[in-house]
């Protein structure tokens, strides 16, 4: 068991920052935090402060996510409190985050519960890796480009990844290895991301009903779409529409 006090007190020589904080400040594509048992920030790195639009990351300490990120409908703290209470971890969950300027970023997020030596002492350690845009240059991208273009153009249709892989002469093992190498996620997660991106764009820029957007994003089951959308964005579709009203109008 990790000693919570050790985790939050360990510092580098000549610095008033914890070792973890200083290390993660050197990783611009990684958001890092430690929260207390009430889901209030104890430690954050510079990347998450930049994402929040906070000039001094010390302003985040002692505050909850909802007190910093002005995004109506977000239920992140509630979910974090449930993880702490249950002592459960989550690993590599694909999530969409809205920055302070309402820009969408996709992250692969993991959260780990930590218990202290005293009764009731607990914390949550979180790491979110910001995923590269699919247009980023990479040697493997040329190999995947036709597959990716097909997913982008057809993500509004019912798609079976195995059938698409066969269409482009990929084995599932090779396809998954390439997508993990390039994006750090699976082909199924890529399809989910594309569908959620499309849903976000339609919610932001059109007056289409949610039912119509469900169909336009390749879903048959409205409830399945709503569950996936909330799991990915922490919003219901209507909450997201309200939070981003006027973004691209």
Buried (B, 14 or more C-beta within 10 A) or exposed (E): EEBBEEBBEEBEEEEEBBBBBBBBBEBEEBBBBBBBBEBBBBBBBBBBBBBBEBEEBEBBEEEBBBEBBEBEBBBBBEBBBEBBEEEEEBEEBBBBBBBBEBEBBBBBBBBBBBBBEEEEBBBBBBBBBBBBEBEEEBEEBEBBEEBBEBBBEBBBEEBEBBEBBEEEEBEEEEBBEBBEEBBBBBBBBBBBBBBBBBBBBBBBEBEBEBEEBBBBBBBEEBEEBBEBBBBBBBBBBEBBBBBBEEBEE
